[in-house]
């Protein structure tokens, strides 16, 4: 137990991010030399770093094209890297979708396409249906991001409003072979939900998407309504069972949590992973985990302190105020309020891609003095939470966690250090 609490929490977050770096986790999954051409395509916040790992470790000839988030570029020699917007697609996203579809045309059965897919790919590689504008697609994405839908629900809707997601890119690649290398940022690591599954079989259908749209009262532009109501779409099934596909999860939230747990144990802290797929409203999840933390700190149940609780997944924030959102800072502010200055309890919540919501801030850290320090600065913590202004709250206290682009993404990371009465 050589590190102070905040240093320890930050080191755990860094270990989780490091475990999902493509340079470390990708090379073991690369194919040997293939018969025909090897074409590399990809989309996601980690795709440029994945492309670099391919170039550095693949022994044969290759060429490729991948799209990543603005600022997440990694220079490559043989693979072209283009940048686009996230979490709401832009013109560059549509251009990327068209270019990647064109890139895989006319391949033969001896050719192989190496698909580098990671979180964020839904927005970065977007291609709306014909007669549906980018502006309409942007409006739908903004509603999905603010309505409280889970990531899996959002991606189900996105798949049904795309010419590239939900296995459609795989269909375009056929008859070439496909090797999918995936970095998971979704609960339960379901491949069709990672970047909306462009090169895997969709396990949902149009009825599922329509139910989600109805559930959250999502307002659809006329072009989207017409497309979803069309008889042709209802009869269409994107069946890619005849495509030669192999899929590998090379980094996952669970592996990131295990990497952090290893650091904890080296520091002498018993560590418990509560789950890698925790979902729900961020503020509500925080209240539950705070209750568990109090029970440990005050009664040594269900675990004795000192200890560390780790968890991952993807919570949601239903925007009601005019703050900047961010599910990790929302979680942490709610957690701090629920702990109410409990001695010996520290917490970090951050997004492993370095971006919480739309902010270039990964998350934040709280300690027993968080709420009292806020009041001293004239900040009402409860009002900040009600206003979805976790970013403003922790920025004012100097407790934001800023990493810059991590060039990977294995979802949210939360660590609670419980020292009991010790500080």
N, C-alpha and C positions, 0 to 999 in steps of 0.2 A: 504493500500500500504506500508506495513512494510518491505518487502523484497527488496533487491537490484535486478536489472533486471536479472542478471545471476542466482542468487539464486532462483528467481521466476521461470524462465524457467526450471531449473533443477528439482524443486519441481513438476512442471506440468508433466514432463517426468516420474518422479518416481510414480506419482499418476496414470498415464496411465498404467504403468507396473503393479503396485499393483492391479489394478482393474481386471487384467486378471490372477492373481495367482490362480492356481487350488484349493488351500486350501479354498479360498473364494468363487469361482464361481461354483465349481463342486458339493459339497454336496447336494444342493437342487434338483439335477437331478438324484440322485441315486435311483434305484428301491428298493422296499421293498423286503423281502425275496422271492426268486423265487422257483418254484416247483422242478426243477431238479438241476443240477450243475450250478454254476456261474463261467464262465471262463472269465478272463480279458486279453485282448490283446491290443496292441497299438503301435503307431509309431509317432515320432515327437520330437521337442525340448522340449515340455512340458510334454511328456508322462510319464517320471519318477515321476515328481511332481504330475501329475494326478493320477498315481498309488498309491502314498503315501496317497493322499486325499481319495482314495477309501478305502484303508486299515484302515485309521483312522476313517472312518464314516460308513462303511457298517457293519451291525450287524450279517450277516450270514457267512457261510463258503465260501471261494473263493480260487482260485489259478490263476496264470497267467504268462504272458511273454510279456514284452514290450521292444522296442528298442528306444534309444535316442542318442543324439549327444555326442561325446567324451567330458567329463568334465561336463555333465549335469545330471549325475547319482544322484539319491536320494535313500538311502538305504531303502529297504522294507523287510518284513519278509515272506510274502506269494507270492509275485509277483516277479519273476526274472527280473532283469534289465540288458539288454545287451547294448553295445555302438557300434556305427558305425560312418562313415564319413558323413560330409555335407559341401558344397553343391554337391560334386561329390562323388558318392558311391564308397565303397571299398569292399574288400573280406568279411569283417564283415557284410556289408549291405546285400550281397547275402545270407550269412549264416542266417541272421535274417529273411529274406524273406522265406527261406526254412523251418526254424524252426517254424515260426508262422503258415505257411500252415499245417505243420505236427501237430501242437498243437491243431488245431480245427477239425481234422479228427474224424469221427465216433461219432459225437455228436447226441443226440436224440432230438425229437421235444419238449420235456419238458425242455431242457437245454437252458441257456441264455448266449450269449457272449456279454460282455460289451467292446465296442471298443473305445479306448481313442486315438483320432486322432488330431494332430496339425501340424502346418507348419514344413516343413523339412522332413516329412515322406516319400516323393517320393524318396529321396536319401538314407535315413536310412534303408528303407525296400524295397530293389530292388531285382527283380528276372527277368533277361532278358529272352527272349524266348529261347527255345532249339536251339542249334547250333549258338547262338550269345554269344560272349565272354564278360566278364566284361570289358575288355580293349576297346572293341567296344562301349559298353554302356557309359563308361567314356568319350570317345572321343565325342560322341554325346552330352552329358551333358555339356561338356566344350564349345562346339560351341553354344548351346542354351543360356548359361550364358553370352556369349560375343557378341552375334549378335544383341541385342536390342529387342528381342522378349519379349512380356509381360509374366507375370507369368501364366496367363490362357493359352496362346499359348504354353508355355513350357510344361505345364502339359498335354495338349492335345496330344502332341507328346509322352511324357513319358508314358501315358496310353496305347498307341498303341504299345509300345515296352516293355510290361510287362506281366508277368504271375500272377500278384497279384493286380495291380491297375485297375481302371475302373470297379469296381464291381466284379472282379474275386475272391477276398477274400470272399466276401459275398456269392458267389456261392458255394465256398468250405465249408462254415459254415453251409449252409442249410442241414438238416431241423431245426436246432436250431434257436431260436429267436435272433435278433440282436438289441442292444441298442447302438446307436452311440452318443457319447459325443464329440463334436467338438469345438476346439478353432480355430477361423478363422483368417487366415493371408492373405486372398485374397480379391481383390475388389469385392463387391456385395455379398460376403459371400456364393458363390455357393458351396454346399457340394462336388460336383464332382471335384472341383479344390483345395480343401483342402487336401494336401498330395496325390494328384492325385486320390482321391476318391476310396480307396480300397473296401469300404463297402457300396457304394451308386450307384445308376444307373448313368451311363455315359450319358451325354446329347450331346456328340459329336460322330463323327465316323471317320473311316479311311480316308475318303475323306477330312475331315477337317485337319487331321494331315498332309496329303500329300500336301495340299495347303500351310500350314505353312512352311513345309520343302522347298518348292519351293520359297515362298515369301522371305525367308531369305537366300536362296542359301546354305542351310546346307548340308555339305558333308557327305553322309552316307557310312559306311563300306559295303562291299559286303554282309555280313551276314544280315544286316538290310534291304538292298534293296531286297534281296531274300525273307525275311520274309514278308515285306510289300507288295510285288508284288504277293505273293502266292494267288491262287484262293480260297484256304480254308479260309484264313483270311478274304478275302472280303465277303465271305458268312456268316462268323461268326458274330453273334450279342450276346453280353453279356447281356442277358435278366434276370434280377433278380426280375421281378414283382411278382413271387411266393414266395419270401422270406419274412418272417415276420420281418420288419425293422421299428424301430422308431428312429428318428434323432433329436438331440437337439443341438443348437448352445449355448454353455455356456459362451463364451466370444467372443467379436467381436471388430473390430476397432472403430465402432461407440460408443460402451459402454466405451472404453478407452478414447475417446475424450470427452465424457460427464463427465467422472471422472475428467479430467484435467480442464474442463470448470467450474466445481463446485469449484475447488481451486481458479481459477481466480476470480470468483465472490465474494468469501469470502475475497479476497485481494482487492476488490473494482474495478476490471477491467471489463467493459462490454466485452463480449466474443462472437465471431462469428465462428461457425464451417463451413468452406468452402466446406467440403466434406470428406467422409471417403473412397472414391474409386478413388482418383485422380491418373491417369496414364500418361505416356508419357516420353520422354527423360528428365532425371532429370534436366539438365541445362536449357531446354526450360520451364519446369514447374516453375523453380525458377525465370526466367525472367518475367513470367506472374504475379506470386505472388509478386515480387518486384514492378512491375508497380502498382498493387493495393495498396501496402504498401505506396508507394510514394504519391499516390493520397490522401490517408488518412492523412499522415503526413503533406502534404503541403496545402491541400484544404478541409480537413474534409469531404471527399466524398469517398465511399458511407456511411462511418461511421465516427463519430467524435472520435478524440483521447482524452485521452488515451484509448487503447483497446488492445485486444489480438485476433489474428487470429489463428485458429487451423485447421489442416488438416491431413488426413491420406491417405492410399492407397499404391501402389507400383509402383514407377517410374522405369525406366530402364536406363542403361548406355551401349552405344555401344562403346566398347573398341577400341580406335584408337592409343593411346599412350602406353607407357610401364609402366605407373603408376599402382597402386594397385586397382583402381576402387573404388567401394563403392557408392551406389546411394545417400545416405544421405549426405556424405561429398561433393559429386559432386553438389548436389542441393545447399548446403550451400555456397560453393565457388562461384558458379554462382550467387547466391543471393547477396552475399557481393559485387561482382563486379558490379552488376546492381544498388545496392544502393549507391555505390561510396561515402561512408562515411556519408551518411544521418544521421543527428543528431537525437538521441532519438529512434533509431530502433535497436532492438536486436532480434536474432533468434537462435533457436535450431532445429536441425534435427537429429533424431536417430532411429535406428531399435530397436523395443521393445524386440527382443531376445538377444540384447547385441552384435550382430555381423553384421557389415555393410560390405556387400560383403564377402570377405574371411578373413577379419581382425577381431581380438578379440577386436574390438573397436565399440561402439554403434553408434557414430556419433561425432558431434562437436557443438560448440556455436560460433556465431560471434557477433560483436558489431561495433559501428561506427568507431573504430580505426583499425579494422582487416586489411584492405588493406594497410593503411599507415605503420602499424607495419611490415607487410610482406616486403614492399619495404625497410624499414630500415634494415632488416636482409638480404637484397640482394636477396629476393625471388620475382620472376616475377609472380604475381597471374594469369595473362592470360595464360602464358606458363604452369603453374601448371594445369590449367583447361584443356587446350588442350592436356596435357599429361595424363589426368585422374588420377592426383596425389593429390586428395583432402586430403587423409590421411597424406601424407608427408607434405602438406601445413599446416594443423591444428596442427599436431604434433610439427612442428617447432615453432609454436606460443604458444604452451602449452594450446590449446583450445579443445583438444579431450575430448569426453565424454566416459569414460570407466566404465562399470558396472560389468563386470564379467558375468558369466552365469545367466540369469534372470529366466530360466526354464519356460518361456512362450513365446508367439509370436502372437501378433495381428498387425503385419505389421509395416510400417513406422509411425513415429510421427513427426509432424512439428508444432512449435509454434513461432509466430512472435509477439513480444511486441512492440507496437508503442506508444511512449510518445510524439510525435510531436517534438517541439523544446527543450523539457526537456530531460535531460540525467539521 
